[in-house]
């Protein structure tokens, strides 16, 4: 079974790269293309959903997510003033995936989702590699994001589909499970502002890095 927590894998790769290559002369730039709003899965290949046969039975949020990702869900009026996150798990054994979805808790499983989104914001606004742009602030900010509590985050809904995927041109039938989590925008912004202030006070940075951090703090939620 392959567990996919939205964008968390990229952080792990970047973090290991930062630690292992801190003194290297060359550090490759991160692949920003993974952050583009792209189709998550092909609705035309869906065989069954939690609510019945056919893609037309999917909830509106999952249809939006399938087509364009989180940004599209947040356009739905019923979720206004909320930040939304989706956790995913996929595999061939329904009972294992069902256990994952039932055991998922926002207390323990939401922080990686929030941390990945915070990291995305920092990466996409940096003109240099983030370790150069922000110094130790970048690494410590992500660590704090993983270790912070996020009161107010709630499980909005869960859903699943049975769909056909193709590997090396060969069809395979799998289940994809999804959990929609929301948190009030003001609540999350307050948590992140406190986090950035705490992190900023705990690091030593050059003047250029402090200027970059200050700009980030002032504009953090633009496009977040």
C-alpha atoms as an extended CHARMM CRD file, in Angstrom:
* protein
*
       224  EXT
         1         1  UNK       CA              0.0000000000        0.0000000000        0.0000000000  PROA      1               0.0000000000
         2         2  UNK       CA              1.2670000000        3.4270000000       -0.8640000000  PROA      2               0.0000000000
         3         3  UNK       CA              0.4370000000        6.2230000000        1.5640000000  PROA      3               0.0000000000
         4         4  UNK       CA              0.5220000000        9.7120000000        0.1000000000  PROA      4               0.0000000000
         5         5  UNK       CA              0.4180000000       12.6430000000        2.4700000000  PROA      5               0.0000000000
         6         6  UNK       CA              0.0590000000       15.7570000000        0.3500000000  PROA      6               0.0000000000
         7         7  UNK       CA              3.5570000000       17.1000000000       -0.4720000000  PROA      7               0.0000000000
         8         8  UNK       CA              5.1950000000       15.5830000000        2.6160000000  PROA      8               0.0000000000
         9         9  UNK       CA              7.5490000000       13.4350000000        0.5810000000  PROA      9               0.0000000000
        10        10  UNK       CA              9.1120000000       16.4970000000       -1.0190000000  PROA      10              0.0000000000
        11        11  UNK       CA              9.9460000000       17.9240000000        2.3980000000  PROA      11              0.0000000000
        12        12  UNK       CA             11.7000000000       14.7090000000        3.4060000000  PROA      12              0.0000000000
        13        13  UNK       CA             13.8180000000       14.7850000000        0.2550000000  PROA      13              0.0000000000
        14        14  UNK       CA             14.6730000000       18.4650000000        0.6580000000  PROA      14              0.0000000000
        15        15  UNK       CA             15.4450000000       18.1300000000        4.3520000000  PROA      15              0.0000000000
        16        16  UNK       CA             17.8300000000       15.2310000000        3.7580000000  PROA      16              0.0000000000
        17        17  UNK       CA             19.4360000000       17.1510000000        0.9090000000  PROA      17              0.0000000000
        18        18  UNK       CA             19.9210000000       20.2330000000        3.0950000000  PROA      18              0.0000000000
        19        19  UNK       CA             21.5530000000       18.2020000000        5.8680000000  PROA      19              0.0000000000
        20        20  UNK       CA             23.7550000000       16.0920000000        3.6180000000  PROA      20              0.0000000000
        21        21  UNK       CA             24.8230000000       18.8690000000        1.2540000000  PROA      21              0.0000000000
        22        22  UNK       CA             25.0380000000       21.9250000000        3.4780000000  PROA      22              0.0000000000
        23        23  UNK       CA             28.7560000000       22.3360000000        2.7320000000  PROA      23              0.0000000000
        24        24  UNK       CA             28.5880000000       21.2900000000       -0.9090000000  PROA      24              0.0000000000
        25        25  UNK       CA             29.4400000000       23.7970000000       -3.6150000000  PROA      25              0.0000000000
        26        26  UNK       CA             26.3300000000       22.9980000000       -5.6420000000  PROA      26              0.0000000000
        27        27  UNK       CA             22.8020000000       22.2560000000       -4.4480000000  PROA      27              0.0000000000
        28        28  UNK       CA             20.1880000000       21.5350000000       -7.1320000000  PROA      28              0.0000000000
        29        29  UNK       CA             17.1050000000       23.7020000000       -7.1270000000  PROA      29              0.0000000000
        30        30  UNK       CA             13.8610000000       22.0150000000       -5.9760000000  PROA      30              0.0000000000
        31        31  UNK       CA             11.3790000000       20.8960000000       -8.5950000000  PROA      31              0.0000000000
        32        32  UNK       CA              8.6300000000       23.5030000000       -8.2610000000  PROA      32              0.0000000000
        33        33  UNK       CA              6.5050000000       21.7200000000      -10.8870000000  PROA      33              0.0000000000
        34        34  UNK       CA              5.1250000000       19.3850000000       -8.2300000000  PROA      34              0.0000000000
        35        35  UNK       CA              3.1850000000       22.3170000000       -6.8170000000  PROA      35              0.0000000000
        36        36  UNK       CA              1.2380000000       23.0580000000       -9.9760000000  PROA      36              0.0000000000
        37        37  UNK       CA             -2.5140000000       22.4370000000       -9.8580000000  PROA      37              0.0000000000
        38        38  UNK       CA             -2.7780000000       19.2960000000      -11.9540000000  PROA      38              0.0000000000
        39        39  UNK       CA             -5.3550000000       16.5680000000      -12.4160000000  PROA      39              0.0000000000
        40        40  UNK       CA             -5.1300000000       14.1040000000       -9.5200000000  PROA      40              0.0000000000
        41        41  UNK       CA             -6.7770000000       11.1410000000      -11.2100000000  PROA      41              0.0000000000
        42        42  UNK       CA             -8.8220000000       10.4490000000      -14.3170000000  PROA      42              0.0000000000
        43        43  UNK       CA            -12.5330000000       10.6700000000      -13.5410000000  PROA      43              0.0000000000
        44        44  UNK       CA            -13.2670000000        8.6980000000      -16.6920000000  PROA      44              0.0000000000
        45        45  UNK       CA            -11.5570000000        5.6130000000      -15.2360000000  PROA      45              0.0000000000
        46        46  UNK       CA            -13.6210000000        5.4710000000      -12.0320000000  PROA      46              0.0000000000
        47        47  UNK       CA            -15.5900000000        2.2700000000      -11.5840000000  PROA      47              0.0000000000
        48        48  UNK       CA            -17.1370000000        2.8300000000       -8.1750000000  PROA      48              0.0000000000
        49        49  UNK       CA            -17.3000000000        5.4270000000       -5.4120000000  PROA      49              0.0000000000
        50        50  UNK       CA            -18.2460000000        5.4680000000       -1.7540000000  PROA      50              0.0000000000
        51        51  UNK       CA            -21.7580000000        6.5880000000       -2.7750000000  PROA      51              0.0000000000
        52        52  UNK       CA            -22.2730000000        4.2200000000       -5.6980000000  PROA      52              0.0000000000
        53        53  UNK       CA            -21.1990000000        3.4440000000       -9.2370000000  PROA      53              0.0000000000
        54        54  UNK       CA            -19.8000000000        6.1260000000      -11.5160000000  PROA      54              0.0000000000
        55        55  UNK       CA            -17.8540000000        9.3330000000      -11.0190000000  PROA      55              0.0000000000
        56        56  UNK       CA            -21.0840000000       11.3220000000      -10.8350000000  PROA      56              0.0000000000
        57        57  UNK       CA            -21.6260000000       10.0540000000       -7.3010000000  PROA      57              0.0000000000
        58        58  UNK       CA            -18.4840000000       11.6880000000       -5.9230000000  PROA      58              0.0000000000
        59        59  UNK       CA            -18.9090000000       14.6440000000       -3.5460000000  PROA      59              0.0000000000
        60        60  UNK       CA            -18.2850000000       18.0470000000       -5.0990000000  PROA      60              0.0000000000
        61        61  UNK       CA            -15.0440000000       18.5620000000       -3.1910000000  PROA      61              0.0000000000
        62        62  UNK       CA            -13.5380000000       15.3260000000       -4.5080000000  PROA      62              0.0000000000
        63        63  UNK       CA            -14.5570000000       16.1120000000       -8.0790000000  PROA      63              0.0000000000
        64        64  UNK       CA            -12.8490000000       19.5030000000       -7.7370000000  PROA      64              0.0000000000
        65        65  UNK       CA             -9.7760000000       17.8850000000       -6.2200000000  PROA      65              0.0000000000
        66        66  UNK       CA             -9.5740000000       15.2960000000       -8.9950000000  PROA      66              0.0000000000
        67        67  UNK       CA             -9.5310000000       17.9830000000      -11.6380000000  PROA      67              0.0000000000
        68        68  UNK       CA             -7.3870000000       20.7540000000      -10.1650000000  PROA      68              0.0000000000
        69        69  UNK       CA             -6.3070000000       20.0310000000       -6.6110000000  PROA      69              0.0000000000
        70        70  UNK       CA             -6.7650000000       21.9650000000       -3.3700000000  PROA      70              0.0000000000
        71        71  UNK       CA             -7.1050000000       25.3600000000       -5.0250000000  PROA      71              0.0000000000
        72        72  UNK       CA            -10.2550000000       24.2240000000       -6.7900000000  PROA      72              0.0000000000
        73        73  UNK       CA            -11.8840000000       22.9020000000       -3.5980000000  PROA      73              0.0000000000
        74        74  UNK       CA            -11.2980000000       26.2050000000       -1.8440000000  PROA      74              0.0000000000
        75        75  UNK       CA            -13.3940000000       27.9320000000       -4.5030000000  PROA      75              0.0000000000
        76        76  UNK       CA            -16.5050000000       26.0790000000       -3.2770000000  PROA      76              0.0000000000
        77        77  UNK       CA            -18.6610000000       28.5920000000       -1.3940000000  PROA      77              0.0000000000
        78        78  UNK       CA            -19.4620000000       26.2620000000        1.4890000000  PROA      78              0.0000000000
        79        79  UNK       CA            -15.7540000000       26.1990000000        2.3650000000  PROA      79              0.0000000000
        80        80  UNK       CA            -15.1970000000       29.9530000000        2.2750000000  PROA      80              0.0000000000
        81        81  UNK       CA            -12.9950000000       31.3150000000        5.0760000000  PROA      81              0.0000000000
        82        82  UNK       CA            -11.3470000000       27.9120000000        5.4720000000  PROA      82              0.0000000000
        83        83  UNK       CA             -8.0660000000       26.3960000000        4.4110000000  PROA      83              0.0000000000
        84        84  UNK       CA             -8.5190000000       22.8780000000        3.0820000000  PROA      84              0.0000000000
        85        85  UNK       CA             -6.1830000000       19.8950000000        3.0210000000  PROA      85              0.0000000000
        86        86  UNK       CA             -6.5050000000       16.3990000000        1.5810000000  PROA      86              0.0000000000
        87        87  UNK       CA             -4.7820000000       13.2540000000        2.8490000000  PROA      87              0.0000000000
        88        88  UNK       CA             -4.6550000000       10.3110000000        0.4420000000  PROA      88              0.0000000000
        89        89  UNK       CA             -4.0130000000        6.6080000000        0.6000000000  PROA      89              0.0000000000
        90        90  UNK       CA             -4.2260000000        4.0810000000       -2.2010000000  PROA      90              0.0000000000
        91        91  UNK       CA             -3.8570000000        0.3560000000       -2.6730000000  PROA      91              0.0000000000
        92        92  UNK       CA             -5.6170000000       -2.8550000000       -3.6160000000  PROA      92              0.0000000000
        93        93  UNK       CA             -6.8920000000       -4.0300000000       -0.2220000000  PROA      93              0.0000000000
        94        94  UNK       CA            -10.0370000000       -2.1980000000        0.8760000000  PROA      94              0.0000000000
        95        95  UNK       CA             -9.9160000000       -3.2670000000        4.5250000000  PROA      95              0.0000000000
        96        96  UNK       CA             -6.4130000000       -1.8800000000        5.0620000000  PROA      96              0.0000000000
        97        97  UNK       CA             -7.3640000000        1.4590000000        3.5470000000  PROA      97              0.0000000000
        98        98  UNK       CA            -10.5430000000        1.5500000000        5.5860000000  PROA      98              0.0000000000
        99        99  UNK       CA             -8.4830000000        1.0230000000        8.7280000000  PROA      99              0.0000000000
       100       100  UNK       CA             -6.1990000000        3.9090000000        7.7150000000  PROA      100             0.0000000000
       101       101  UNK       CA             -9.1220000000        6.2560000000        7.2130000000  PROA      101             0.0000000000
       102       102  UNK       CA            -10.7430000000        5.2470000000       10.5070000000  PROA      102             0.0000000000
       103       103  UNK       CA             -7.5220000000        5.6740000000       12.4880000000  PROA      103             0.0000000000
       104       104  UNK       CA             -6.6390000000        9.0520000000       10.9780000000  PROA      104             0.0000000000
       105       105  UNK       CA             -6.7640000000       11.8370000000       13.5800000000  PROA      105             0.0000000000
       106       106  UNK       CA             -6.1660000000       15.5230000000       13.0280000000  PROA      106             0.0000000000
       107       107  UNK       CA             -4.1390000000       15.6940000000       16.2400000000  PROA      107             0.0000000000
       108       108  UNK       CA             -1.4690000000       13.3090000000       14.9840000000  PROA      108             0.0000000000
       109       109  UNK       CA             -1.8840000000       13.3110000000       11.2060000000  PROA      109             0.0000000000
       110       110  UNK       CA             -2.6880000000       16.9120000000       10.3040000000  PROA      110             0.0000000000
       111       111  UNK       CA              0.6800000000       18.5490000000       11.1520000000  PROA      111             0.0000000000
       112       112  UNK       CA              2.5080000000       17.0080000000        8.1350000000  PROA      112             0.0000000000
       113       113  UNK       CA             -0.1600000000       18.4360000000        5.8360000000  PROA      113             0.0000000000
       114       114  UNK       CA              0.1730000000       21.9040000000        7.3540000000  PROA      114             0.0000000000
       115       115  UNK       CA              3.9750000000       21.6900000000        7.3130000000  PROA      115             0.0000000000
       116       116  UNK       CA              3.9940000000       20.7400000000        3.6360000000  PROA      116             0.0000000000
       117       117  UNK       CA              1.8350000000       23.7470000000        2.7640000000  PROA      117             0.0000000000
       118       118  UNK       CA              4.0350000000       26.0650000000        4.8140000000  PROA      118             0.0000000000
       119       119  UNK       CA              7.1030000000       24.6570000000        3.0770000000  PROA      119             0.0000000000
       120       120  UNK       CA              5.4600000000       25.1290000000       -0.3140000000  PROA      120             0.0000000000
       121       121  UNK       CA              4.8960000000       28.7990000000        0.4600000000  PROA      121             0.0000000000
       122       122  UNK       CA              8.5180000000       29.3010000000        1.4720000000  PROA      122             0.0000000000
       123       123  UNK       CA              9.8810000000       27.4840000000       -1.5620000000  PROA      123             0.0000000000
       124       124  UNK       CA              7.7710000000       29.2860000000       -4.1040000000  PROA      124             0.0000000000
       125       125  UNK       CA              8.6160000000       32.7270000000       -2.7280000000  PROA      125             0.0000000000
       126       126  UNK       CA             12.3790000000       32.2090000000       -2.5070000000  PROA      126             0.0000000000
       127       127  UNK       CA             14.5420000000       33.4960000000       -5.3380000000  PROA      127             0.0000000000
       128       128  UNK       CA             17.4540000000       31.3320000000       -4.1420000000  PROA      128             0.0000000000
       129       129  UNK       CA             17.6300000000       27.8890000000       -2.6210000000  PROA      129             0.0000000000
       130       130  UNK       CA             15.7000000000       28.3470000000        0.6760000000  PROA      130             0.0000000000
       131       131  UNK       CA             18.7270000000       27.5580000000        2.8460000000  PROA      131             0.0000000000
       132       132  UNK       CA             20.4900000000       30.5020000000        1.2100000000  PROA      132             0.0000000000
       133       133  UNK       CA             17.4460000000       32.7660000000        1.1380000000  PROA      133             0.0000000000
       134       134  UNK       CA             16.3360000000       32.2480000000        4.7380000000  PROA      134             0.0000000000
       135       135  UNK       CA             19.2900000000       30.5840000000        6.4490000000  PROA      135             0.0000000000
       136       136  UNK       CA             18.4660000000       28.3320000000        9.4030000000  PROA      136             0.0000000000
       137       137  UNK       CA             15.0250000000       29.9380000000        9.5830000000  PROA      137             0.0000000000
       138       138  UNK       CA             13.8530000000       27.6510000000        6.7640000000  PROA      138             0.0000000000
       139       139  UNK       CA             14.8330000000       24.3750000000        8.4380000000  PROA      139             0.0000000000
       140       140  UNK       CA             13.6470000000       25.4320000000       11.8900000000  PROA      140             0.0000000000
       141       141  UNK       CA             10.3590000000       26.7480000000       10.5350000000  PROA      141             0.0000000000
       142       142  UNK       CA              9.5480000000       23.4170000000        8.8930000000  PROA      142             0.0000000000
       143       143  UNK       CA             10.5300000000       21.4950000000       12.0190000000  PROA      143             0.0000000000
       144       144  UNK       CA              8.3040000000       23.7630000000       14.1120000000  PROA      144             0.0000000000
       145       145  UNK       CA              5.4580000000       23.2830000000       11.6570000000  PROA      145             0.0000000000
       146       146  UNK       CA              5.6750000000       19.5170000000       12.1090000000  PROA      146             0.0000000000
       147       147  UNK       CA              5.7610000000       19.8160000000       15.8930000000  PROA      147             0.0000000000
       148       148  UNK       CA              3.0350000000       22.4180000000       16.3420000000  PROA      148             0.0000000000
       149       149  UNK       CA             -0.5300000000       21.6740000000       17.4320000000  PROA      149             0.0000000000
       150       150  UNK       CA             -3.3190000000       22.9520000000       15.2010000000  PROA      150             0.0000000000
       151       151  UNK       CA             -6.4690000000       23.3200000000       17.3130000000  PROA      151             0.0000000000
       152       152  UNK       CA             -9.5210000000       23.8780000000       15.1570000000  PROA      152             0.0000000000
       153       153  UNK       CA             -8.5450000000       21.4750000000       12.3870000000  PROA      153             0.0000000000
       154       154  UNK       CA            -11.4240000000       19.0860000000       11.6900000000  PROA      154             0.0000000000
       155       155  UNK       CA            -12.2190000000       16.1420000000        9.4490000000  PROA      155             0.0000000000
       156       156  UNK       CA            -14.7940000000       17.5310000000        7.0410000000  PROA      156             0.0000000000
       157       157  UNK       CA            -15.4820000000       14.3960000000        5.0320000000  PROA      157             0.0000000000
       158       158  UNK       CA            -14.0670000000       11.1230000000        3.7580000000  PROA      158             0.0000000000
       159       159  UNK       CA            -14.5230000000        9.4000000000        0.4390000000  PROA      159             0.0000000000
       160       160  UNK       CA            -13.0610000000        6.7170000000       -1.7880000000  PROA      160             0.0000000000
       161       161  UNK       CA            -13.0850000000        5.5390000000       -5.3770000000  PROA      161             0.0000000000
       162       162  UNK       CA            -12.2680000000        2.3030000000       -7.1490000000  PROA      162             0.0000000000
       163       163  UNK       CA            -10.5080000000        3.1940000000      -10.3420000000  PROA      163             0.0000000000
       164       164  UNK       CA             -8.3470000000        1.8970000000      -13.1580000000  PROA      164             0.0000000000
       165       165  UNK       CA             -4.7460000000        3.0880000000      -13.3190000000  PROA      165             0.0000000000
       166       166  UNK       CA             -2.1340000000        2.2490000000      -15.8940000000  PROA      166             0.0000000000
       167       167  UNK       CA              1.4030000000        1.1570000000      -15.1370000000  PROA      167             0.0000000000
       168       168  UNK       CA              3.6860000000        0.5850000000      -18.1100000000  PROA      168             0.0000000000
       169       169  UNK       CA              0.6000000000        0.5410000000      -20.2790000000  PROA      169             0.0000000000
       170       170  UNK       CA             -1.0600000000       -2.2200000000      -18.2600000000  PROA      170             0.0000000000
       171       171  UNK       CA             -4.3870000000       -1.5560000000      -16.4680000000  PROA      171             0.0000000000
       172       172  UNK       CA             -4.6960000000       -2.1880000000      -12.7440000000  PROA      172             0.0000000000
       173       173  UNK       CA             -7.6610000000       -1.6670000000      -10.4410000000  PROA      173             0.0000000000
       174       174  UNK       CA             -6.9880000000        0.0880000000       -7.1320000000  PROA      174             0.0000000000
       175       175  UNK       CA             -8.8250000000        1.9120000000       -4.3720000000  PROA      175             0.0000000000
       176       176  UNK       CA             -8.0370000000        5.5430000000       -3.5770000000  PROA      176             0.0000000000
       177       177  UNK       CA             -9.1420000000        6.8910000000       -0.1950000000  PROA      177             0.0000000000
       178       178  UNK       CA             -9.3770000000       10.5940000000        0.6410000000  PROA      178             0.0000000000
       179       179  UNK       CA             -9.8110000000       12.6320000000        3.8050000000  PROA      179             0.0000000000
       180       180  UNK       CA            -10.8140000000       16.3020000000        3.6180000000  PROA      180             0.0000000000
       181       181  UNK       CA             -9.5830000000       18.4190000000        6.5270000000  PROA      181             0.0000000000
       182       182  UNK       CA            -10.4360000000       22.0500000000        7.1510000000  PROA      182             0.0000000000
       183       183  UNK       CA             -9.2740000000       24.7630000000        9.4980000000  PROA      183             0.0000000000
       184       184  UNK       CA            -10.5350000000       28.3170000000        9.8730000000  PROA      184             0.0000000000
       185       185  UNK       CA             -8.3120000000       30.7770000000        8.0070000000  PROA      185             0.0000000000
       186       186  UNK       CA             -7.9520000000       33.1720000000       10.9260000000  PROA      186             0.0000000000
       187       187  UNK       CA             -7.0650000000       30.3050000000       13.2400000000  PROA      187             0.0000000000
       188       188  UNK       CA             -4.3270000000       28.9140000000       11.0180000000  PROA      188             0.0000000000
       189       189  UNK       CA             -2.9540000000       32.3520000000       10.2270000000  PROA      189             0.0000000000
       190       190  UNK       CA             -2.6580000000       33.0830000000       13.9410000000  PROA      190             0.0000000000
       191       191  UNK       CA             -0.8240000000       29.8070000000       14.5400000000  PROA      191             0.0000000000
       192       192  UNK       CA              1.5980000000       30.4640000000       11.6910000000  PROA      192             0.0000000000
       193       193  UNK       CA              2.2500000000       34.0650000000       12.7280000000  PROA      193             0.0000000000
       194       194  UNK       CA              3.1690000000       32.8800000000       16.2190000000  PROA      194             0.0000000000
       195       195  UNK       CA              5.3290000000       30.1590000000       14.7000000000  PROA      195             0.0000000000
       196       196  UNK       CA              7.2300000000       32.5430000000       12.4530000000  PROA      196             0.0000000000
       197       197  UNK       CA              7.8100000000       34.9880000000       15.2960000000  PROA      197             0.0000000000
       198       198  UNK       CA              9.1100000000       32.2090000000       17.5400000000  PROA      198             0.0000000000
       199       199  UNK       CA             11.3490000000       30.8260000000       14.8060000000  PROA      199             0.0000000000
       200       200  UNK       CA             12.6680000000       34.2480000000       13.8090000000  PROA      200             0.0000000000
       201       201  UNK       CA             13.6950000000       34.9690000000       17.3890000000  PROA      201             0.0000000000
       202       202  UNK       CA             15.5200000000       31.6350000000       17.6820000000  PROA      202             0.0000000000
       203       203  UNK       CA             17.8640000000       31.8410000000       14.6790000000  PROA      203             0.0000000000
       204       204  UNK       CA             20.9420000000       33.7870000000       13.6970000000  PROA      204             0.0000000000
       205       205  UNK       CA             20.7900000000       35.1650000000       10.1690000000  PROA      205             0.0000000000
       206       206  UNK       CA             22.6160000000       37.5850000000        7.9200000000  PROA      206             0.0000000000
       207       207  UNK       CA             21.1060000000       40.9730000000        7.1610000000  PROA      207             0.0000000000
       208       208  UNK       CA             20.0810000000       39.7710000000        3.7060000000  PROA      208             0.0000000000
       209       209  UNK       CA             18.4200000000       36.6890000000        5.1750000000  PROA      209             0.0000000000
       210       210  UNK       CA             16.5970000000       38.7380000000        7.7910000000  PROA      210             0.0000000000
       211       211  UNK       CA             15.3010000000       41.0390000000        5.0650000000  PROA      211             0.0000000000
       212       212  UNK       CA             14.0390000000       38.0170000000        3.1240000000  PROA      212             0.0000000000
       213       213  UNK       CA             12.4000000000       36.5830000000        6.2370000000  PROA      213             0.0000000000
       214       214  UNK       CA             10.7180000000       39.9030000000        6.9980000000  PROA      214             0.0000000000
       215       215  UNK       CA              9.3200000000       40.0910000000        3.4630000000  PROA      215             0.0000000000
       216       216  UNK       CA              8.0800000000       36.5190000000        3.7720000000  PROA      216             0.0000000000
       217       217  UNK       CA              6.3330000000       37.2550000000        7.0620000000  PROA      217             0.0000000000
       218       218  UNK       CA              4.6150000000       40.3230000000        5.6530000000  PROA      218             0.0000000000
       219       219  UNK       CA              3.2680000000       38.5270000000        2.5690000000  PROA      219             0.0000000000
       220       220  UNK       CA              3.0490000000       34.9390000000        3.8090000000  PROA      220             0.0000000000
       221       221  UNK       CA             -0.6870000000       34.4830000000        3.2240000000  PROA      221             0.0000000000
       222       222  UNK       CA             -0.8010000000       35.9790000000       -0.2560000000  PROA      222             0.0000000000
       223       223  UNK       CA             -1.5860000000       32.9390000000       -2.3690000000  PROA      223             0.0000000000
       224       224  UNK       CA             -1.2100000000       30.5960000000        0.6040000000  PROA      224             0.0000000000
